[in-house]
Amino acid sequence: MSGKGTLKMSDKIVSYDFVIDSCVAVKAPYGTNPESLMGQVFVKIIQQARHHELEIRCENTFDGETGIYENIPEKWYEGDENELPNIQ
């Protein structure tokens, strides 16, 4: 990344763990086994994703080499959100 106020990224690759915080409502008769509704749930989640209506947040990073989870520092959010890292 370049530009004033941005951070230099490391060559180390870690996993960024994202959590979906959206609620999906499916109508069904009272007493229905919730597991039988999963197909409808996934359809609604896909619809929300297509319309950018899901609430998604980055929970943390995970380093597979060390087994360490780490919270995302607030300063990482200061960069240009449209600038993507160059992954080779």
N, C-alpha and C positions, 0 to 999 in steps of 0.2 A: 504494500500500500504506500502511496506517496501523498504528500500534501501536509499542510500545517495541522498539528493536533492529532495526527493518526499514529498508530503504533506499527512497529515493524513486526511482521509475523514470523514465527519460528518455522523451521523446516520440519519440525516434529508434527506428526499427524495424530490427533486424538479424536475420540467420538464425542459429538455434541448430542446430548440427550434432550429431546423435546417432549413436552407433555401437552396433550390436547385437553383444554379446560372447558369444552363446550358441552352443553346438555342436549341430548337427543331424546325426543318423546315419540313413543310408538303406542298407538291405541290398540287394545286387545281386550277380550273379555276378562273380567275379574277371575283370578285363579289360574291364568295362563302361566305355563312354565316360562320364565324369562329367557331361558336358553333357546327356546323355540322362536324367539323374536329377533335373534341376532342377524338374520338375513335382512330384515327390514331396517335394523339399526345401521348396518353397513351401507345400505342404499342411501339412507339419510345423511350419513357422514360424508359419503362421496358427493352428494348433492351440495352439502355445505362447503366442502372443499372446492368444488368447481366455481362456486360463487364467492369464494374468499370470505366465508362466514364463520369459519372455525376460529376459536380462540386458541392460539398455540403460543407456548412460551418455552424458552430454553431453560431447562432445569439446572444443568451442570455439564461438565466435561468428564470423560473417563479416559484414563491413560491405560491401555491394554498391557503395556510393557511393565508398568509399576503396580497396576491395580488400584490406583488412586483416583478418587472422585474429587472434583474441584468446582466450587461455585464460580459463576461468570463474574469477573470484576466489572463494576459499573463503567469504568473507562473504556472497555471494549465496545460499548454501545455508542461511543462518541464519533466513530468513523463513518464514512460514507456507506449507507446501507445498500447502495446499488453497486458498490465495488466488490467484486468477488475475488477470492484468493486464486493465485495461479497454481493449480495442482497438476503435477506432472505424473 
